Amino acid sequence: MPVTIEIISDPDQGGFTARLPDIPAYGEGETEEEAIKDLKEALAGYLETYGLDDAESRICQPALRTIDLELTELAGG
């Protein structure tokens, strides 16, 4: 089952965090690949503890849209 994950960079500390928004598990690493690998290990632990049915029931695939949005206009500038 394909899932959407978030990759968050940390400009202050360096490195990356990877997370699956609907499941309380995350991974960290110096690179995106390391963070994803760590996330997979965290998810394996989650599945071992709570089971596949629980994980699948939490996953919600949002409907993503791309829109044109000028942030400076919204900020009053």
PDB file of N, CA, C and O in Angstrom:
ATOM      1  N   MET A   1       0.851  -1.168   0.000  1.00  0.00           N
ATOM      2  CA  MET A   1       0.000   0.000   0.000  1.00  0.00           C
ATOM      3  C   MET A   1       0.905   1.242   0.000  1.00  0.00           C
ATOM      4  O   MET A   1       1.687   1.424   0.933  1.00  0.00           O
ATOM      5  N   PRO A   2       0.817   2.072  -0.997  1.00  0.00           N
ATOM      6  CA  PRO A   2       1.595   3.313  -0.994  1.00  0.00           C
ATOM      7  C   PRO A   2       1.048   4.277   0.052  1.00  0.00           C
ATOM      8  O   PRO A   2      -0.165   4.407   0.211  1.00  0.00           O
ATOM      9  N   VAL A   3       1.935   4.942   0.754  1.00  0.00           N
ATOM     10  CA  VAL A   3       1.532   5.936   1.735  1.00  0.00           C
ATOM     11  C   VAL A   3       2.308   7.225   1.493  1.00  0.00           C
ATOM     12  O   VAL A   3       3.392   7.206   0.910  1.00  0.00           O
ATOM     13  N   THR A   4       1.759   8.317   1.934  1.00  0.00           N
ATOM     14  CA  THR A   4       2.419   9.606   1.832  1.00  0.00           C
ATOM     15  C   THR A   4       3.084   9.906   3.163  1.00  0.00           C
ATOM     16  O   THR A   4       2.447   9.855   4.215  1.00  0.00           O
ATOM     17  N   ILE A   5       4.383  10.221   3.107  1.00  0.00           N
ATOM     18  CA  ILE A   5       5.097  10.598   4.316  1.00  0.00           C
ATOM     19  C   ILE A   5       5.551  12.047   4.203  1.00  0.00           C
ATOM     20  O   ILE A   5       5.626  12.603   3.108  1.00  0.00           O
ATOM     21  N   GLU A   6       5.847  12.639   5.331  1.00  0.00           N
ATOM     22  CA  GLU A   6       6.397  13.983   5.364  1.00  0.00           C
ATOM     23  C   GLU A   6       7.895  13.894   5.623  1.00  0.00           C
ATOM     24  O   GLU A   6       8.342  13.093   6.444  1.00  0.00           O
ATOM     25  N   ILE A   7       8.660  14.709   4.929  1.00  0.00           N
ATOM     26  CA  ILE A   7      10.085  14.859   5.183  1.00  0.00           C
ATOM     27  C   ILE A   7      10.271  16.302   5.641  1.00  0.00           C
ATOM     28  O   ILE A   7       9.956  17.237   4.905  1.00  0.00           O
ATOM     29  N   ILE A   8      10.774  16.477   6.838  1.00  0.00           N
ATOM     30  CA  ILE A   8      10.933  17.802   7.414  1.00  0.00           C
ATOM     31  C   ILE A   8      12.413  18.038   7.660  1.00  0.00           C
ATOM     32  O   ILE A   8      13.062  17.278   8.378  1.00  0.00           O
ATOM     33  N   SER A   9      12.944  19.094   7.061  1.00  0.00           N
ATOM     34  CA  SER A   9      14.353  19.416   7.300  1.00  0.00           C
ATOM     35  C   SER A   9      14.459  20.321   8.518  1.00  0.00           C
ATOM     36  O   SER A   9      13.539  21.076   8.831  1.00  0.00           O
ATOM     37  N   ASP A  10      15.593  20.231   9.200  1.00  0.00           N
ATOM     38  CA  ASP A  10      15.841  21.071  10.363  1.00  0.00           C
ATOM     39  C   ASP A  10      17.016  21.987  10.052  1.00  0.00           C
ATOM     40  O   ASP A  10      18.170  21.585  10.198  1.00  0.00           O
ATOM     41  N   PRO A  11      16.733  23.217   9.625  1.00  0.00           N
ATOM     42  CA  PRO A  11      17.813  24.114   9.228  1.00  0.00           C
ATOM     43  C   PRO A  11      18.730  24.506  10.389  1.00  0.00           C
ATOM     44  O   PRO A  11      19.894  24.839  10.164  1.00  0.00           O
ATOM     45  N   ASP A  12      18.227  24.471  11.622  1.00  0.00           N
ATOM     46  CA  ASP A  12      19.048  24.853  12.769  1.00  0.00           C
ATOM     47  C   ASP A  12      19.966  23.731  13.230  1.00  0.00           C
ATOM     48  O   ASP A  12      21.156  23.952  13.456  1.00  0.00           O
ATOM     49  N   GLN A  13      19.425  22.540  13.370  1.00  0.00           N
ATOM     50  CA  GLN A  13      20.191  21.400  13.867  1.00  0.00           C
ATOM     51  C   GLN A  13      20.798  20.553  12.753  1.00  0.00           C
ATOM     52  O   GLN A  13      21.747  19.803  12.978  1.00  0.00           O
ATOM     53  N   GLY A  14      20.241  20.680  11.555  1.00  0.00           N
ATOM     54  CA  GLY A  14      20.655  19.819  10.450  1.00  0.00           C
ATOM     55  C   GLY A  14      19.880  18.516  10.480  1.00  0.00           C
ATOM     56  O   GLY A  14      19.246  18.184  11.483  1.00  0.00           O
ATOM     57  N   GLY A  15      19.929  17.791   9.401  1.00  0.00           N
ATOM     58  CA  GLY A  15      19.256  16.507   9.330  1.00  0.00           C
ATOM     59  C   GLY A  15      17.790  16.624   8.954  1.00  0.00           C
ATOM     60  O   GLY A  15      17.288  17.694   8.611  1.00  0.00           O
ATOM     61  N   PHE A  16      17.123  15.479   9.033  1.00  0.00           N
ATOM     62  CA  PHE A  16      15.742  15.373   8.568  1.00  0.00           C
ATOM     63  C   PHE A  16      14.929  14.510   9.525  1.00  0.00           C
ATOM     64  O   PHE A  16      15.459  13.640  10.215  1.00  0.00           O
ATOM     65  N   THR A  17      13.632  14.777   9.546  1.00  0.00           N
ATOM     66  CA  THR A  17      12.667  13.934  10.234  1.00  0.00           C
ATOM     67  C   THR A  17      11.695  13.430   9.189  1.00  0.00           C
ATOM     68  O   THR A  17      11.238  14.197   8.342  1.00  0.00           O
ATOM     69  N   ALA A  18      11.376  12.151   9.241  1.00  0.00           N
ATOM     70  CA  ALA A  18      10.377  11.546   8.355  1.00  0.00           C
ATOM     71  C   ALA A  18       9.245  11.048   9.240  1.00  0.00           C
ATOM     72  O   ALA A  18       9.474  10.431  10.279  1.00  0.00           O
ATOM     73  N   ARG A  19       8.017  11.328   8.808  1.00  0.00           N
ATOM     74  CA  ARG A  19       6.882  10.847   9.593  1.00  0.00           C
ATOM     75  C   ARG A  19       5.704  10.523   8.702  1.00  0.00           C
ATOM     76  O   ARG A  19       5.528  11.085   7.621  1.00  0.00           O
ATOM     77  N   LEU A  20       4.917   9.609   9.191  1.00  0.00           N
ATOM     78  CA  LEU A  20       3.650   9.237   8.579  1.00  0.00           C
ATOM     79  C   LEU A  20       2.594   9.904   9.454  1.00  0.00           C
ATOM     80  O   LEU A  20       2.339   9.432  10.562  1.00  0.00           O
ATOM     81  N   PRO A  21       1.967  10.997   8.988  1.00  0.00           N
ATOM     82  CA  PRO A  21       1.140  11.829   9.861  1.00  0.00           C
ATOM     83  C   PRO A  21       0.085  11.097  10.682  1.00  0.00           C
ATOM     84  O   PRO A  21      -0.231  11.537  11.788  1.00  0.00           O
ATOM     85  N   ASP A  22      -0.460  10.016  10.190  1.00  0.00           N
ATOM     86  CA  ASP A  22      -1.568   9.357  10.874  1.00  0.00           C
ATOM     87  C   ASP A  22      -1.135   8.325  11.909  1.00  0.00           C
ATOM     88  O   ASP A  22      -1.969   7.792  12.640  1.00  0.00           O
ATOM     89  N   ILE A  23       0.153   8.043  11.975  1.00  0.00           N
ATOM     90  CA  ILE A  23       0.667   7.034  12.911  1.00  0.00           C
ATOM     91  C   ILE A  23       1.740   7.686  13.773  1.00  0.00           C
ATOM     92  O   ILE A  23       2.634   8.342  13.237  1.00  0.00           O
ATOM     93  N   PRO A  24       1.678   7.527  15.085  1.00  0.00           N
ATOM     94  CA  PRO A  24       2.652   8.167  15.962  1.00  0.00           C
ATOM     95  C   PRO A  24       4.015   7.465  15.946  1.00  0.00           C
ATOM     96  O   PRO A  24       4.421   6.833  16.921  1.00  0.00           O
ATOM     97  N   ALA A  25       4.698   7.594  14.824  1.00  0.00           N
ATOM     98  CA  ALA A  25       6.044   7.042  14.678  1.00  0.00           C
ATOM     99  C   ALA A  25       6.813   7.973  13.741  1.00  0.00           C
ATOM    100  O   ALA A  25       6.247   8.513  12.791  1.00  0.00           O
ATOM    101  N   TYR A  26       8.090   8.152  14.012  1.00  0.00           N
ATOM    102  CA  TYR A  26       8.884   9.001  13.145  1.00  0.00           C
ATOM    103  C   TYR A  26      10.319   8.499  13.096  1.00  0.00           C
ATOM    104  O   TYR A  26      10.746   7.709  13.937  1.00  0.00           O
ATOM    105  N   GLY A  27      11.052   8.972  12.096  1.00  0.00           N
ATOM    106  CA  GLY A  27      12.451   8.614  11.949  1.00  0.00           C
ATOM    107  C   GLY A  27      13.285   9.860  11.761  1.00  0.00           C
ATOM    108  O   GLY A  27      12.801  10.872  11.253  1.00  0.00           O
ATOM    109  N   GLU A  28      14.528   9.787  12.167  1.00  0.00           N
ATOM    110  CA  GLU A  28      15.439  10.908  12.016  1.00  0.00           C
ATOM    111  C   GLU A  28      16.735  10.435  11.381  1.00  0.00           C
ATOM    112  O   GLU A  28      17.130   9.278  11.528  1.00  0.00           O
ATOM    113  N   GLY A  29      17.394  11.351  10.668  1.00  0.00           N
ATOM    114  CA  GLY A  29      18.667  11.020  10.062  1.00  0.00           C
ATOM    115  C   GLY A  29      19.340  12.242   9.483  1.00  0.00           C
ATOM    116  O   GLY A  29      18.728  13.299   9.326  1.00  0.00           O
ATOM    117  N   GLU A  30      20.606  12.080   9.171  1.00  0.00           N
ATOM    118  CA  GLU A  30      21.367  13.167   8.557  1.00  0.00           C
ATOM    119  C   GLU A  30      20.911  13.433   7.125  1.00  0.00           C
ATOM    120  O   GLU A  30      21.031  14.553   6.629  1.00  0.00           O
ATOM    121  N   THR A  31      20.389  12.401   6.463  1.00  0.00           N
ATOM    122  CA  THR A  31      19.880  12.531   5.100  1.00  0.00           C
ATOM    123  C   THR A  31      18.421  12.092   5.078  1.00  0.00           C
ATOM    124  O   THR A  31      17.926  11.470   6.018  1.00  0.00           O
ATOM    125  N   GLU A  32      17.747  12.429   3.985  1.00  0.00           N
ATOM    126  CA  GLU A  32      16.360  11.973   3.834  1.00  0.00           C
ATOM    127  C   GLU A  32      16.289  10.455   3.863  1.00  0.00           C
ATOM    128  O   GLU A  32      15.395   9.881   4.484  1.00  0.00           O
ATOM    129  N   GLU A  33      17.233   9.806   3.190  1.00  0.00           N
ATOM    130  CA  GLU A  33      17.239   8.345   3.121  1.00  0.00           C
ATOM    131  C   GLU A  33      17.397   7.728   4.508  1.00  0.00           C
ATOM    132  O   GLU A  33      16.725   6.749   4.833  1.00  0.00           O
ATOM    133  N   GLU A  34      18.293   8.303   5.333  1.00  0.00           N
ATOM    134  CA  GLU A  34      18.480   7.792   6.696  1.00  0.00           C
ATOM    135  C   GLU A  34      17.211   7.989   7.522  1.00  0.00           C
ATOM    136  O   GLU A  34      16.831   7.111   8.297  1.00  0.00           O
ATOM    137  N   ALA A  35      16.563   9.128   7.360  1.00  0.00           N
ATOM    138  CA  ALA A  35      15.329   9.392   8.100  1.00  0.00           C
ATOM    139  C   ALA A  35      14.230   8.410   7.693  1.00  0.00           C
ATOM    140  O   ALA A  35      13.478   7.935   8.545  1.00  0.00           O
ATOM    141  N   ILE A  36      14.134   8.105   6.406  1.00  0.00           N
ATOM    142  CA  ILE A  36      13.125   7.144   5.927  1.00  0.00           C
ATOM    143  C   ILE A  36      13.430   5.751   6.455  1.00  0.00           C
ATOM    144  O   ILE A  36      12.520   5.033   6.867  1.00  0.00           O
ATOM    145  N   LYS A  37      14.693   5.364   6.449  1.00  0.00           N
ATOM    146  CA  LYS A  37      15.080   4.051   6.983  1.00  0.00           C
ATOM    147  C   LYS A  37      14.717   3.961   8.464  1.00  0.00           C
ATOM    148  O   LYS A  37      14.195   2.942   8.918  1.00  0.00           O
ATOM    149  N   ASP A  38      14.994   5.033   9.218  1.00  0.00           N
ATOM    150  CA  ASP A  38      14.662   5.058  10.637  1.00  0.00           C
ATOM    151  C   ASP A  38      13.154   5.018  10.849  1.00  0.00           C
ATOM    152  O   ASP A  38      12.675   4.377  11.784  1.00  0.00           O
ATOM    153  N   LEU A  39      12.400   5.701   9.982  1.00  0.00           N
ATOM    154  CA  LEU A  39      10.940   5.657  10.049  1.00  0.00           C
ATOM    155  C   LEU A  39      10.433   4.238   9.831  1.00  0.00           C
ATOM    156  O   LEU A  39       9.535   3.786  10.541  1.00  0.00           O
ATOM    157  N   LYS A  40      10.994   3.537   8.864  1.00  0.00           N
ATOM    158  CA  LYS A  40      10.575   2.152   8.607  1.00  0.00           C
ATOM    159  C   LYS A  40      10.799   1.276   9.836  1.00  0.00           C
ATOM    160  O   LYS A  40       9.967   0.426  10.155  1.00  0.00           O
ATOM    161  N   GLU A  41      11.921   1.482  10.526  1.00  0.00           N
ATOM    162  CA  GLU A  41      12.193   0.722  11.750  1.00  0.00           C
ATOM    163  C   GLU A  41      11.178   1.070  12.833  1.00  0.00           C
ATOM    164  O   GLU A  41      10.699   0.189  13.547  1.00  0.00           O
ATOM    165  N   ALA A  42      10.849   2.365  12.955  1.00  0.00           N
ATOM    166  CA  ALA A  42       9.857   2.789  13.943  1.00  0.00           C
ATOM    167  C   ALA A  42       8.484   2.203  13.618  1.00  0.00           C
ATOM    168  O   ALA A  42       7.758   1.776  14.516  1.00  0.00           O
ATOM    169  N   LEU A  43       8.133   2.184  12.339  1.00  0.00           N
ATOM    170  CA  LEU A  43       6.836   1.610  11.940  1.00  0.00           C
ATOM    171  C   LEU A  43       6.785   0.117  12.207  1.00  0.00           C
ATOM    172  O   LEU A  43       5.741  -0.406  12.598  1.00  0.00           O
ATOM    173  N   ALA A  44       7.903  -0.579  12.002  1.00  0.00           N
ATOM    174  CA  ALA A  44       7.947  -2.016  12.301  1.00  0.00           C
ATOM    175  C   ALA A  44       7.673  -2.243  13.789  1.00  0.00           C
ATOM    176  O   ALA A  44       6.959  -3.177  14.156  1.00  0.00           O
ATOM    177  N   GLY A  45       8.242  -1.387  14.646  1.00  0.00           N
ATOM    178  CA  GLY A  45       7.979  -1.486  16.079  1.00  0.00           C
ATOM    179  C   GLY A  45       6.527  -1.184  16.408  1.00  0.00           C
ATOM    180  O   GLY A  45       5.926  -1.840  17.260  1.00  0.00           O
ATOM    181  N   TYR A  46       5.970  -0.200  15.740  1.00  0.00           N
ATOM    182  CA  TYR A  46       4.562   0.138  15.945  1.00  0.00           C
ATOM    183  C   TYR A  46       3.680  -1.048  15.563  1.00  0.00           C
ATOM    184  O   TYR A  46       2.768  -1.420  16.302  1.00  0.00           O
ATOM    185  N   LEU A  47       3.960  -1.633  14.407  1.00  0.00           N
ATOM    186  CA  LEU A  47       3.161  -2.774  13.940  1.00  0.00           C
ATOM    187  C   LEU A  47       3.267  -3.954  14.893  1.00  0.00           C
ATOM    188  O   LEU A  47       2.286  -4.659  15.130  1.00  0.00           O
ATOM    189  N   GLU A  48       4.454  -4.167  15.437  1.00  0.00           N
ATOM    190  CA  GLU A  48       4.649  -5.265  16.379  1.00  0.00           C
ATOM    191  C   GLU A  48       3.810  -5.044  17.634  1.00  0.00           C
ATOM    192  O   GLU A  48       3.259  -5.989  18.199  1.00  0.00           O
ATOM    193  N   THR A  49       3.719  -3.796  18.060  1.00  0.00           N
ATOM    194  CA  THR A  49       2.983  -3.474  19.283  1.00  0.00           C
ATOM    195  C   THR A  49       1.474  -3.417  19.064  1.00  0.00           C
ATOM    196  O   THR A  49       0.708  -3.986  19.842  1.00  0.00           O
ATOM    197  N   TYR A  50       1.044  -2.728  18.001  1.00  0.00           N
ATOM    198  CA  TYR A  50      -0.386  -2.456  17.823  1.00  0.00           C
ATOM    199  C   TYR A  50      -1.060  -3.252  16.711  1.00  0.00           C
ATOM    200  O   TYR A  50      -2.287  -3.344  16.679  1.00  0.00           O
ATOM    201  N   GLY A  51      -0.284  -3.822  15.805  1.00  0.00           N
ATOM    202  CA  GLY A  51      -0.847  -4.651  14.753  1.00  0.00           C
ATOM    203  C   GLY A  51      -1.146  -3.900  13.465  1.00  0.00           C
ATOM    204  O   GLY A  51      -1.312  -2.680  13.458  1.00  0.00           O
ATOM    205  N   LEU A  52      -1.209  -4.645  12.396  1.00  0.00           N
ATOM    206  CA  LEU A  52      -1.446  -4.101  11.066  1.00  0.00           C
ATOM    207  C   LEU A  52      -2.841  -3.488  10.935  1.00  0.00           C
ATOM    208  O   LEU A  52      -3.000  -2.440  10.308  1.00  0.00           O
ATOM    209  N   ASP A  53      -3.843  -4.131  11.518  1.00  0.00           N
ATOM    210  CA  ASP A  53      -5.214  -3.596  11.421  1.00  0.00           C
ATOM    211  C   ASP A  53      -5.301  -2.193  12.016  1.00  0.00           C
ATOM    212  O   ASP A  53      -5.951  -1.315  11.447  1.00  0.00           O
ATOM    213  N   ASP A  54      -4.651  -1.981  13.154  1.00  0.00           N
ATOM    214  CA  ASP A  54      -4.660  -0.662  13.775  1.00  0.00           C
ATOM    215  C   ASP A  54      -3.999   0.365  12.861  1.00  0.00           C
ATOM    216  O   ASP A  54      -4.541   1.450  12.649  1.00  0.00           O
ATOM    217  N   ALA A  55      -2.843   0.029  12.325  1.00  0.00           N
ATOM    218  CA  ALA A  55      -2.111   0.959  11.458  1.00  0.00           C
ATOM    219  C   ALA A  55      -2.928   1.301  10.213  1.00  0.00           C
ATOM    220  O   ALA A  55      -3.047   2.470   9.847  1.00  0.00           O
ATOM    221  N   GLU A  56      -3.482   0.294   9.571  1.00  0.00           N
ATOM    222  CA  GLU A  56      -4.257   0.539   8.355  1.00  0.00           C
ATOM    223  C   GLU A  56      -5.512   1.362   8.633  1.00  0.00           C
ATOM    224  O   GLU A  56      -5.938   2.147   7.785  1.00  0.00           O
ATOM    225  N   SER A  57      -6.105   1.191   9.811  1.00  0.00           N
ATOM    226  CA  SER A  57      -7.309   1.959  10.135  1.00  0.00           C
ATOM    227  C   SER A  57      -6.984   3.428  10.395  1.00  0.00           C
ATOM    228  O   SER A  57      -7.870   4.277  10.294  1.00  0.00           O
ATOM    229  N   ARG A  58      -5.746   3.742  10.725  1.00  0.00           N
ATOM    230  CA  ARG A  58      -5.342   5.124  10.999  1.00  0.00           C
ATOM    231  C   ARG A  58      -4.963   5.895   9.741  1.00  0.00           C
ATOM    232  O   ARG A  58      -5.069   7.121   9.704  1.00  0.00           O
ATOM    233  N   ILE A  59      -4.524   5.182   8.717  1.00  0.00           N
ATOM    234  CA  ILE A  59      -3.991   5.850   7.535  1.00  0.00           C
ATOM    235  C   ILE A  59      -5.112   6.492   6.734  1.00  0.00           C
ATOM    236  O   ILE A  59      -6.064   5.829   6.322  1.00  0.00           O
ATOM    237  N   CYS A  60      -4.982   7.767   6.527  1.00  0.00           N
ATOM    238  CA  CYS A  60      -5.945   8.548   5.761  1.00  0.00           C
ATOM    239  C   CYS A  60      -5.181   9.230   4.634  1.00  0.00           C
ATOM    240  O   CYS A  60      -4.301  10.049   4.896  1.00  0.00           O
ATOM    241  N   GLN A  61      -5.492   8.915   3.425  1.00  0.00           N
ATOM    242  CA  GLN A  61      -4.834   9.545   2.285  1.00  0.00           C
ATOM    243  C   GLN A  61      -5.608  10.799   1.904  1.00  0.00           C
ATOM    244  O   GLN A  61      -6.698  10.711   1.340  1.00  0.00           O
ATOM    245  N   PRO A  62      -5.048  11.966   2.209  1.00  0.00           N
ATOM    246  CA  PRO A  62      -5.776  13.203   1.907  1.00  0.00           C
ATOM    247  C   PRO A  62      -5.841  13.476   0.413  1.00  0.00           C
ATOM    248  O   PRO A  62      -4.998  13.016  -0.358  1.00  0.00           O
ATOM    249  N   ALA A  63      -6.836  14.218   0.029  1.00  0.00           N
ATOM    250  CA  ALA A  63      -6.943  14.671  -1.364  1.00  0.00           C
ATOM    251  C   ALA A  63      -6.073  15.912  -1.489  1.00  0.00           C
ATOM    252  O   ALA A  63      -6.381  16.948  -0.899  1.00  0.00           O
ATOM    253  N   LEU A  64      -4.999  15.819  -2.245  1.00  0.00           N
ATOM    254  CA  LEU A  64      -4.077  16.937  -2.400  1.00  0.00           C
ATOM    255  C   LEU A  64      -4.419  17.734  -3.639  1.00  0.00           C
ATOM    256  O   LEU A  64      -4.774  17.175  -4.677  1.00  0.00           O
ATOM    257  N   ARG A  65      -4.307  19.041  -3.522  1.00  0.00           N
ATOM    258  CA  ARG A  65      -4.569  19.940  -4.640  1.00  0.00           C
ATOM    259  C   ARG A  65      -3.418  20.926  -4.746  1.00  0.00           C
ATOM    260  O   ARG A  65      -2.813  21.280  -3.735  1.00  0.00           O
ATOM    261  N   THR A  66      -3.114  21.363  -5.927  1.00  0.00           N
ATOM    262  CA  THR A  66      -2.157  22.437  -6.148  1.00  0.00           C
ATOM    263  C   THR A  66      -2.935  23.658  -6.587  1.00  0.00           C
ATOM    264  O   THR A  66      -3.709  23.601  -7.543  1.00  0.00           O
ATOM    265  N   ILE A  67      -2.730  24.766  -5.885  1.00  0.00           N
ATOM    266  CA  ILE A  67      -3.418  26.009  -6.235  1.00  0.00           C
ATOM    267  C   ILE A  67      -2.390  27.125  -6.353  1.00  0.00           C
ATOM    268  O   ILE A  67      -1.311  27.048  -5.765  1.00  0.00           O
ATOM    269  N   ASP A  68      -2.724  28.158  -7.109  1.00  0.00           N
ATOM    270  CA  ASP A  68      -1.892  29.352  -7.170  1.00  0.00           C
ATOM    271  C   ASP A  68      -2.259  30.225  -5.977  1.00  0.00           C
ATOM    272  O   ASP A  68      -3.427  30.551  -5.766  1.00  0.00           O
ATOM    273  N   LEU A  69      -1.249  30.597  -5.204  1.00  0.00           N
ATOM    274  CA  LEU A  69      -1.492  31.381  -4.017  1.00  0.00           C
ATOM    275  C   LEU A  69      -0.325  32.314  -3.788  1.00  0.00           C
ATOM    276  O   LEU A  69       0.815  31.871  -3.647  1.00  0.00           O
ATOM    277  N   GLU A  70      -0.604  33.590  -3.749  1.00  0.00           N
ATOM    278  CA  GLU A  70       0.440  34.592  -3.525  1.00  0.00           C
ATOM    279  C   GLU A  70       0.407  34.961  -2.038  1.00  0.00           C
ATOM    280  O   GLU A  70      -0.475  35.700  -1.600  1.00  0.00           O
ATOM    281  N   LEU A  71       1.360  34.450  -1.271  1.00  0.00           N
ATOM    282  CA  LEU A  71       1.359  34.669   0.170  1.00  0.00           C
ATOM    283  C   LEU A  71       1.513  36.137   0.545  1.00  0.00           C
ATOM    284  O   LEU A  71       0.977  36.575   1.562  1.00  0.00           O
ATOM    285  N   THR A  72       2.238  36.898  -0.265  1.00  0.00           N
ATOM    286  CA  THR A  72       2.413  38.319   0.059  1.00  0.00           C
ATOM    287  C   THR A  72       1.076  39.070  -0.004  1.00  0.00           C
ATOM    288  O   THR A  72       0.862  40.022   0.747  1.00  0.00           O
ATOM    289  N   GLU A  73       0.195  38.648  -0.885  1.00  0.00           N
ATOM    290  CA  GLU A  73      -1.118  39.281  -0.953  1.00  0.00           C
ATOM    291  C   GLU A  73      -1.933  38.974   0.305  1.00  0.00           C
ATOM    292  O   GLU A  73      -2.645  39.842   0.810  1.00  0.00           O
ATOM    293  N   LEU A  74      -1.832  37.768   0.800  1.00  0.00           N
ATOM    294  CA  LEU A  74      -2.574  37.392   1.994  1.00  0.00           C
ATOM    295  C   LEU A  74      -2.008  38.089   3.227  1.00  0.00           C
ATOM    296  O   LEU A  74      -2.737  38.349   4.184  1.00  0.00           O
ATOM    297  N   ALA A  75      -0.715  38.391   3.206  1.00  0.00           N
ATOM    298  CA  ALA A  75      -0.084  39.040   4.339  1.00  0.00           C
ATOM    299  C   ALA A  75      -0.298  40.554   4.330  1.00  0.00           C
ATOM    300  O   ALA A  75       0.187  41.266   5.209  1.00  0.00           O
ATOM    301  N   GLY A  76      -1.028  41.032   3.327  1.00  0.00           N
ATOM    302  CA  GLY A  76      -1.314  42.458   3.245  1.00  0.00           C
ATOM    303  C   GLY A  76      -0.179  43.264   2.614  1.00  0.00           C
ATOM    304  O   GLY A  76      -0.133  44.489   2.727  1.00  0.00           O
ATOM    305  N   GLY A  77       0.737  42.550   1.946  1.00  0.00           N
ATOM    306  CA  GLY A  77       1.878  43.264   1.358  1.00  0.00           C
ATOM    307  C   GLY A  77       1.767  43.324  -0.072  1.00  0.00           C
ATOM    308  O   GLY A  77       2.638  43.887  -0.736  1.00  0.00           O
TER     309      GLY A  77
END
